[in-house]
């Protein structure tokens, strides 16, 4: 997986799956729209970068472990 593919995959996941679910869960828990939006943005920006880094590392490790490159 290339860096560009990993970045696109991470962004698609965040925008269409993680952000809506994070907002709903935050809103249910906090019962305040502004705070739920704030928590959702902060958490998802951080986790997007972590997911991207993990995806790149996983791709490198899995190639070495399973393919022997």
TORTIBA-995075 format. One record per atom (N, C-alpha, C): residue number from 1; atom name; z, x, y. Coordinates in steps of 0.001 Angstrom, whole numbers, padded with zeros to 6 digits. Layout:
residues N
R    i  at        z        x        y
R  NUM  CA        Z        X        Y
...
//
This chain:
residues 69
R    i  at        z        x        y
R    1   N   000000   000855  -001180
R    1  CA   000000   000000   000000
R    1   C   000000   000893   001233
R    2   N  -000881   000592   002156
R    2  CA  -000952   001380   003383
R    2   C   000134   000924   004361
R    3   N   000363   001738   005391
R    3  CA   001345   001375   006416
R    3   C   000919   000088   007125
R    4   N  -000362  -000056   007390
R    4  CA  -000869  -001250   008067
R    4   C  -000662  -002493   007205
R    5   N  -000955  -002392   005915
R    5  CA  -000747  -003523   005002
R    5   C   000730  -003905   004932
R    6   N   001602  -002910   004864
R    6  CA   003038  -003173   004814
R    6   C   003517  -003851   006089
R    7   N   003004  -003405   007228
R    7  CA   003399  -004009   008501
R    7   C   002931  -005457   008583
R    8   N   001693  -005709   008204
R    8  CA   001155  -007081   008230
R    8   C   001941  -007973   007274
R    9   N   002209  -007479   006082
R    9  CA   002988  -008243   005100
R    9   C   004368  -008577   005654
R   10   N   005013  -007604   006276
R   10  CA   006345  -007819   006853
R   10   C   006312  -008873   007954
R   11   N   005321  -008788   008828
R   11  CA   005230  -009741   009939
R   11   C   004917  -011155   009464
R   12   N   004018  -011283   008503
R   12  CA   003691  -012613   007963
R   12   C   004923  -013238   007317
R   13   N   005637  -012446   006527
R   13  CA   006870  -012933   005897
R   13   C   007869  -013412   006951
R   14   N   008087  -012597   007968
R   14  CA   009047  -012942   009014
R   14   C   008650  -014206   009756
R   15   N   007408  -014280   010199
R   15  CA   006971  -015385   011060
R   15   C   006959  -016722   010324
R   16   N   006481  -016726   009092
R   16  CA   006288  -018001   008395
R   16   C   007403  -018399   007442
R   17   N   008217  -017461   007014
R   17  CA   009276  -017782   006048
R   17   C   010664  -017498   006633
R   18   N   010917  -016244   006968
R   18  CA   012270  -015824   007317
R   18   C   012781  -016416   008624
R   19   N   011964  -016405   009660
R   19  CA   012433  -016901   010963
R   19   C   012761  -018390   010926
R   20   N   011868  -019232   010406
R   20  CA   012248  -020664   010357
R   20   C   013501  -020931   009529
R   21   N   013624  -020283   008375
R   21  CA   014807  -020500   007548
R   21   C   016061  -019938   008209
R   22   N   015946  -018773   008836
R   22  CA   017087  -018198   009541
R   22   C   017565  -019105   010661
R   23   N   016617  -019657   011413
R   23  CA   016996  -020541   012498
R   23   C   017717  -021782   011979
R   24   N   017175  -022399   010957
R   24  CA   017789  -023618   010410
R   24   C   019204  -023330   009911
R   25   N   019360  -022250   009174
R   25  CA   020682  -021910   008654
R   25   C   021642  -021578   009795
R   26   N   021179  -020808   010782
R   26  CA   022026  -020474   011934
R   26   C   022415  -021725   012703
R   27   N   021479  -022615   012893
R   27  CA   021766  -023845   013636
R   27   C   022772  -024724   012887
R   28   N   022592  -024839   011586
R   28  CA   023537  -025629   010790
R   28   C   024936  -025028   010885
R   29   N   025017  -023708   010816
R   29  CA   026299  -023027   010855
R   29   C   026934  -023070   012246
R   30   N   026142  -022791   013290
R   30  CA   026678  -022675   014647
R   30   C   026676  -023997   015420
R   31   N   025749  -024874   015096
R   31  CA   025578  -026169   015770
R   31   C   025285  -026001   017267
R   32   N   024646  -024877   017630
R   32  CA   024258  -024625   019013
R   32   C   022874  -023992   018988
R   33   N   021918  -024630   019661
R   33  CA   020536  -024177   019606
R   33   C   020369  -022776   020185
R   34   N   020898  -022527   021385
R   34  CA   020707  -021230   022036
R   34   C   021277  -020096   021189
R   35   N   022472  -020259   020673
R   35  CA   023083  -019215   019852
R   35   C   022333  -019026   018541
R   36   N   021822  -020105   017986
R   36  CA   021039  -019999   016750
R   36   C   019744  -019237   016995
R   37   N   019101  -019506   018132
R   37  CA   017876  -018776   018480
R   37   C   018189  -017298   018675
R   38   N   019240  -017015   019403
R   38  CA   019643  -015628   019667
R   38   C   019939  -014880   018367
R   39   N   020709  -015480   017493
R   39  CA   021049  -014855   016216
R   39   C   019794  -014646   015371
R   40   N   018917  -015614   015363
R   40  CA   017679  -015524   014589
R   40   C   016805  -014376   015073
R   41   N   016646  -014248   016372
R   41  CA   015803  -013181   016922
R   41   C   016379  -011808   016595
R   42   N   017647  -011608   016881
R   42  CA   018276  -010302   016651
R   42   C   018205  -009927   015174
R   43   N   018597  -010838   014320
R   43  CA   018617  -010547   012886
R   43   C   017221  -010257   012352
R   44   N   016244  -011034   012764
R   44  CA   014907  -010871   012211
R   44   C   014168  -009652   012747
R   45   N   014427  -009250   013969
R   45  CA   013825  -008011   014469
R   45   C   014373  -006835   013657
R   46   N   015677  -006791   013480
R   46  CA   016293  -005711   012717
R   46   C   015796  -005693   011268
R   47   N   015828  -006829   010637
R   47  CA   015464  -006896   009224
R   47   C   013971  -006642   009007
R   48   N   013133  -006965   009968
R   48  CA   011702  -006669   009846
R   48   C   011474  -005170   009736
R   49   N   012134  -004395   010588
R   49  CA   011990  -002941   010516
R   49   C   012554  -002391   009205
R   50   N   013677  -002916   008766
R   50  CA   014253  -002470   007497
R   50   C   013342  -002801   006320
R   51   N   012764  -004000   006325
R   51  CA   011862  -004429   005259
R   51   C   010617  -003554   005230
R   52   N   010063  -003259   006391
R   52  CA   008882  -002405   006498
R   52   C   009176  -001017   005912
R   53   N   010296  -000432   006309
R   53  CA   010669   000886   005803
R   53   C   010879   000851   004288
R   54   N   011550  -000172   003812
R   54  CA   011774  -000301   002375
R   54   C   010456  -000433   001624
R   55   N   009524  -001214   002157
R   55  CA   008238  -001412   001508
R   55   C   007470  -000088   001391
R   56   N   007488   000709   002449
R   56  CA   006807   002006   002415
R   56   C   007483   002927   001393
R   57   N   008805   002997   001429
R   57  CA   009520   003844   000475
R   57   C   009319   003367  -000954
R   58   N   009366   002079  -001153
R   58  CA   009171   001520  -002494
R   58   C   007789   001871  -003024
R   59   N   006787   001773  -002171
R   59  CA   005429   002107  -002578
R   59   C   005345   003570  -003019
R   60   N   005959   004455  -002275
R   60  CA   005952   005886  -002637
R   60   C   006711   006134  -003931
R   61   N   007894   005550  -004046
R   61  CA   008719   005764  -005239
R   61   C   008073   005158  -006479
R   62   N   007547   003942  -006353
R   62  CA   006966   003283  -007516
R   62   C   005723   004019  -008007
R   63   N   004928   004572  -007076
R   63  CA   003769   005357  -007495
R   63   C   004209   006573  -008314
R   64   N   005241   007254  -007859
R   64  CA   005727   008440  -008567
R   64   C   006372   008081  -009899
R   65   N   007146   007011  -009909
R   65  CA   007873   006648  -011134
R   65   C   006992   006009  -012184
R   66   N   006115   005107  -011770
R   66  CA   005368   004315  -012739
R   66   C   003949   004799  -012982
R   67   N   003365   005480  -012013
R   67  CA   001986   005937  -012165
R   67   C   001941   007442  -012407
R   68   N   002944   008138  -011926
R   68  CA   003016   009574  -012119
R   68   C   002217   010372  -011110
R   69   N   002043   009841  -009913
R   69  CA   001288   010543  -008861
R   69   C   002168   011514  -008131
//
